[in-house]
């Protein structure tokens, strides 16, 4: 007779060798430990020996818990935990003072298990809490004065704290598909209107193929302008192109660039 009871699916075991082979150099020269899409069910303790990495990607696995030992990753600037089965986060995540990107979207987090210590991440610029089970947002997130983007979509929110709405540097807040009262819906619509497929970048940040495509499109636009009446005043952006979806594949290369200007 078999001993013990089943404990759910057995995930892939990550060895130190596997982890070392999963380290990549990011565009800005940082070291990124990429363990995404590996079927991991338990946080691999061996990666604590690689705690000097700048980025950690554990997304698209089956993790239910992140241990307190995450605090050992003190150099971490970028942490991606999206698309797991996390029901809580450890309070020690608040000790990661260099963190400016945190993605915990598409998990099973509840408001009760969202640690208040998130408000200690003073350098955080992008926070994604979308696709969870949150019915409220702690007003203490208003302490994240450097926050530029906040994802709250697909939760169970009925209100957003004023302290969060008034964050001084907040440029984008996605609150779509939450059960806000009809009278409040307009209040939570992002006031900045954007074209989702439009990205403005400098020429030097594009690869050769994207640059060639963009220049071709710009030439077509210039030809069109030549047959149209010219307005008395024109806006000029000589270093900016509009690569649209062509540049989306290259976002990974320049996503951190403006953070270090």
C-alpha positions in Angstrom: 0.0 0.0 0.0 1.4 3.4 -1.0 2.4 5.6 1.9 1.2 9.2 2.1 -1.3 11.1 0.1 -1.1 12.9 -3.2 0.1 16.5 -3.0 -0.9 17.7 -6.4 1.1 17.9 -9.6 4.8 17.4 -9.2 6.7 20.3 -10.8 10.0 20.4 -12.5 13.0 20.4 -10.2 15.4 23.3 -10.8 19.0 22.6 -10.1 21.7 25.2 -9.5 23.2 24.2 -12.8 19.9 24.8 -14.6 19.5 28.1 -12.9 23.0 29.3 -13.8 22.3 28.3 -17.4 19.1 30.4 -17.3 20.9 33.7 -16.6 20.8 36.2 -19.4 22.3 39.6 -19.9 19.6 42.3 -20.3 19.8 45.2 -22.7 21.3 47.5 -20.0 23.9 45.0 -18.9 22.0 43.6 -15.9 21.9 39.9 -15.1 18.4 38.3 -15.5 17.5 34.9 -14.1 14.7 33.7 -16.4 12.9 30.6 -15.0 9.6 31.4 -16.7 7.4 28.6 -18.2 9.2 25.8 -16.5 6.4 24.1 -14.7 7.8 25.0 -11.2 5.5 24.4 -8.3 7.8 25.2 -5.4 10.2 28.1 -5.1 13.7 26.6 -5.9 15.9 27.2 -2.9 19.0 26.8 -5.0 18.5 30.2 -6.7 19.2 31.9 -3.3 22.9 31.3 -4.3 22.2 33.6 -7.3 20.7 36.3 -5.2 22.9 39.0 -6.8 20.9 39.0 -10.0 19.2 42.3 -11.1 16.1 40.7 -12.6 14.1 37.6 -11.6 11.4 36.1 -13.9 9.3 33.3 -12.3 6.2 34.0 -14.4 3.9 31.4 -16.0 4.7 28.6 -13.5 2.5 27.0 -10.8 3.9 28.7 -7.7 1.5 29.0 -4.7 3.9 30.7 -2.4 7.0 33.0 -2.4 9.2 32.4 0.7 10.4 35.1 3.1 13.9 34.4 1.8 13.0 36.6 -1.3 14.5 39.4 0.8 18.0 38.0 0.0 17.6 39.4 -3.6 18.6 42.9 -2.5 19.9 44.0 -5.9 16.6 43.1 -7.6 15.2 45.8 -9.8 12.7 43.7 -11.8 10.5 40.9 -10.4 8.0 39.1 -12.6 5.6 36.6 -10.9 2.6 36.9 -13.2 0.5 33.9 -14.1 1.1 31.6 -11.1 -1.2 30.4 -8.4 0.0 32.8 -5.7 -2.5 33.4 -2.9 -0.2 35.7 -0.8 3.0 37.6 -0.9 5.6 37.6 1.9 6.0 40.8 3.9 9.7 40.7 3.1 9.0 41.8 -0.4 8.9 45.3 1.1 12.7 45.1 1.8 13.5 45.0 -2.0 14.3 48.7 -2.1 15.8 48.7 -5.5 12.7 47.3 -7.2 11.1 49.5 -9.8 9.1 46.8 -11.7 6.7 44.3 -10.0 4.3 42.2 -11.9 2.0 39.9 -9.9 -0.8 39.9 -12.4 -3.0 36.7 -13.0 -2.7 35.1 -9.6 -5.1 34.4 -6.7 -4.2 37.3 -4.5 -6.8 38.7 -2.1 -6.8 42.1 -0.5 -6.4 40.4 2.9 -3.1 38.7 1.7 -1.7 41.8 0.0 1.1 42.9 2.3 1.0 46.5 3.5 4.8 46.4 3.2 4.4 47.1 -0.6 4.2 50.7 0.4 7.9 50.5 1.3 9.0 50.1 -2.3 9.9 53.7 -2.7 11.5 53.3 -6.1 8.6 51.3 -7.7 7.5 52.7 -11.0 5.4 49.9 -12.5 3.0 47.7 -10.4 0.6 45.2 -12.0 -2.1 43.8 -9.7 -4.5 42.9 -12.5 -6.4 39.6 -12.8 -6.5 38.8 -9.1 -9.2 38.6 -6.4 -8.8 42.0 -4.9 -11.9 43.7 -3.5 -10.0 46.7 -2.2 -6.7 48.5 -2.5 -4.8 49.6 0.6 -4.6 53.4 0.8 -1.0 53.0 1.9 -0.1 52.4 -1.8 -0.4 56.2 -1.9 3.2 56.2 -0.5 4.6 55.0 -3.8 5.4 58.5 -5.0 7.5 57.2 -8.0 4.8 55.0 -9.4 4.0 55.7 -13.1 1.8 52.8 -14.1 -0.7 50.8 -12.0 -2.6 47.8 -13.3 -5.8 47.0 -11.3 -7.9 45.5 -14.1 -10.1 42.4 -13.7 -10.5 42.4 -10.0 -13.6 43.0 -7.7 -12.9 46.6 -6.9 -15.7 49.1 -6.2 -13.6 52.1 -5.3 -10.0 53.4 -5.6 -8.5 55.3 -2.6 -7.9 59.0 -3.2 -4.3 58.6 -2.1 -3.7 56.2 -5.1 -5.6 58.3 -7.6 -3.5 61.4 -6.6 -0.1 59.8 -6.9 2.0 62.6 -8.3 3.8 60.7 -11.1 1.0 58.3 -12.1 0.6 58.3 -15.9 -1.5 55.2 -16.5 -4.0 53.3 -14.3 -5.9 50.4 -15.8 -9.1 49.7 -13.9 -11.1 48.0 -16.6 -13.6 45.2 -15.8 -14.1 46.0 -12.1 -17.7 46.2 -10.7 -17.6 50.0 -10.0 -21.0 51.6 -9.3 -22.4 53.3 -12.4 -22.1 56.7 -10.9 -18.3 56.1 -10.3 -17.2 54.6 -13.5 -16.3 57.8 -15.2 -14.1 58.7 -12.2 -11.9 55.7 -12.8 -11.4 56.0 -16.5 -7.8 56.8 -17.4 -7.8 60.5 -18.2 -4.9 60.2 -20.7 -6.2 59.0 -24.0 -3.8 56.6 -25.8 -3.6 54.7 -29.0 -2.6 51.2 -27.7 -0.6 50.3 -30.8 1.4 53.6 -31.0 4.9 53.8 -29.6 7.3 56.7 -29.9 11.0 55.9 -29.8 14.2 57.3 -31.0 15.8 56.0 -34.2 18.9 54.7 -32.3 16.6 52.4 -30.3 15.4 50.4 -33.3 16.9 47.5 -35.0 17.9 47.8 -38.7 14.8 46.1 -40.0 12.4 48.1 -37.9 14.2 51.3 -38.8 14.0 50.6 -42.5 10.3 49.9 -42.2 9.6 53.1 -40.3 11.7 55.2 -42.7 9.7 53.7 -45.6 6.4 54.6 -43.8 7.7 58.1 -43.1 8.7 58.6 -46.7 5.1 57.6 -47.8 3.7 60.1 -45.2 6.0 62.9 -46.5 4.9 62.2 -50.1 1.3 62.5 -48.9 2.0 65.8 -47.2 3.6 67.2 -50.3 0.2 67.0 -52.1 -1.7 68.5 -49.2 -2.1 72.2 -48.4 0.5 73.1 -45.7 -0.7 74.7 -42.5 0.9 77.9 -41.3 2.5 76.1 -38.4 3.9 72.6 -38.2 5.0 70.5 -35.3 8.3 68.8 -35.9 9.7 65.7 -34.1 12.9 65.0 -36.1 14.1 62.1 -33.8 10.8 60.4 -33.3 9.3 57.6 -35.4 6.0 55.8 -35.1 6.9 52.1 -35.4 3.5 50.9 -34.1 3.4 47.1 -33.9 6.7 46.7 -35.6 8.5 47.8 -32.5 6.6 45.6 -30.1 8.9 42.7 -30.6 11.8 45.0 -29.6 10.3 46.5 -26.5 12.3 44.1 -24.3 15.5 45.7 -25.5 14.7 49.2 -24.6 12.1 48.8 -21.8 14.6 49.7 -19.0 16.4 52.4 -20.9 14.4 55.4 -19.7 14.6 54.2 -16.1 18.3 54.9 -16.1 18.4 58.3 -17.7 
